[in-house]
């Protein structure tokens, strides 16, 4: 009878130990996500003065981590290790094409001044919805992937503002600098009535 108790105790101990070892072994096979993660505050912020969508005083702290093999955007200078700023005047079209690959969007324009990016998007004819937070985040991710130095990404689908963004983009492509147009860009960024 004593031998049966020891046998049961030994069997129970073996089961507990094998379960614990199986759990430890499964923990070593974790999925490691190496894709970049981007977060941004979208200007303007909340209408109640908090940090959110309609507050022109909201400050953003974008954080980009991850993929060092990403060749679109800032690259490390081999001699100094510093990042080479993204050339928005000549490279915006590449980012606009990436944004247009988002299923709801047919076309977009990006204008950047200092650390603020303004994106005007036109929706695909099939898409009958509005500008959602999910779409804003996908657009912001494309912008931040190209230039992690951007602190504010404002996205608008308002027809009037989108037309202005296209005009500003055309002026930059014709040779004007974003600094010359900063007042016009920031006026759209702070337009709380159209940026939801």
N, C-alpha and C positions, 0 to 999 in steps of 0.2 A: 504494500500500500504506500509506503514511503517512496518507493521507486517510481510509482505512478505519479505522485505529486511532483517529484523532481522532473520527471519527463514532461508533464504539463507545463511546469514553470519554465523549463528550458525551451520548450516549443513556443510558448508565448513570448519569451525574451528574443528568440530568433526572429519571430514575426515582427516584433517592434523594431528591432535593429535593421531588418531588411527593408521595412517601410521607410525608416529614417534615411537609410543609404539611398534608396530609390529617389526620395525627395531631394537629397543633396545632389545626386547625379543629374536630375532634371534641371536643377537650378544652374548648372554649369553650361547648359545649352540655351542660354538666353539669346534673344534676338537683339543685336546691337544696331541701332538706327544711325547710319552715317550721313543721312540726308540733311541738308541745311534746315534749320528751324528759324523762321523769321517772325518777329512780332513787331507791331508798330501801333502807335496811337494815330488815329485818323483825324486830321483837322477838317473842319473845326470840331470842337469838342461838344459837350452836352449843353443844352440850353439852360440848365439849372446851375451852371458855373462849375460843375464837376469835371472830372477827366473823362471825356467821351467824345461823341460825334459832333456836337455843335459848340464847342468851347474854343474860341480862337486863342486863348491863353494856355491851353493844355500843352504840356511838354511831353515829348515822346522820347523814349529810350529804346530804340530798336536794338535787338540782340540777334546777331546772326552767328550761328555756329555750324561747324560741319565741313562740308566738302571742299578740300583744298584743291581738287582737280577741276573745279568749276572754272572754265576758261572765259565765261562771259562776265565781264565786269572788272573789278579792281584786281590787279595782279601785283605780287610782291616784286619790288625792284631788287635785282640780285646783288647789287653793290651795297645798298643801304638797308634792305629789308623793309623799307617803307612801302606803303600802298601807292600805286599810281592811280590818281583819280579817274573815274569813268568819264569819257568824253561824251557828254550828253548832246552837244551840238551835232556831232557826227554819228553817234551810236544810238540815238533815241529810236530810230526806225527798227533796229534789231529788237529792242525791248517791246515796242509797239506790236511787232509781229508775234512775239511770245504771248503778250496779253490777248491778242486776237485769237489765239489757239484755245482760250477758255471758251467752253461750248456756248455760253450765253452771249458772248461778245463777237461782233462782226468786225469792228474797227476801233482803234483808239489813238490818242495822241498824248505824249508826255512832254511837259515842260518843267524844267528844274531851275530853281534859283537858290543859291546857298545850299541849305540842307533840307529844302522843301521841294517835294515833287507833286505836281498837279497833273492828274490823269483824267482826260475826258473820254468816256466810253460810249460807243453806239452799240445797241443790242442787235442781235440777230433777229430777223423778221419772225422766226418761229417762236422766239422767246417772248412771252407776253407778260412777264413779271417785272419787278422793279429791282433797283439796286439793293442787294441784300448785304448783310455783314459778311457772309461767306464769299460773295463775289469781291467785296472790298479787300478781304484778306488775301484772296488769290492774286488780285492785282498788285497789292502791296508786296507780296512775296516775290513777284517778278521784278519789281523795282528794286527791292532790297538785295535781291540776288545779284543784280548788276552793280549796285552801289550801296554797300553797307553803311556808308557815311550819311545817307539820307535819314533824317530824324522824323520827318513828317510826310506822310503820304495822304494827299487829299484826292478823293475819287468822286467824280460827278457824272451823272447821266442826264442832268437837266439840259434840254435841247438848246436853250439860249447860252448857257455856260459852256456846253460842249462846242458850240459854234465859236465862242470866244477863244477857247483853248486851241482849236484848230487854227484860228487866225494868228494867235501868238506863236504857235509852232511854225506856221508858214513864214512869219517874220524872222524867227530865229534861223530857219533854213535859208532865208534870203540874205543873212549876214548880220542881223542885229544880235546883240548879246542878251542873254537872259537877265543880266544885271540892269540893262536899259529898260526891260519890261517887268522888273520885279514888282513895281507898284500894281500893275495890271494883274499879274499872277497872284499876288497876295490878296487882292480885292476879291478874286474868285474863291480863293482858299478860305477866306473868312466869311463868305456869303452863307450865313446860317439858314437862310430861307430855302436855298436850293440844295444844300448839302445835308442829306438826312443821315 
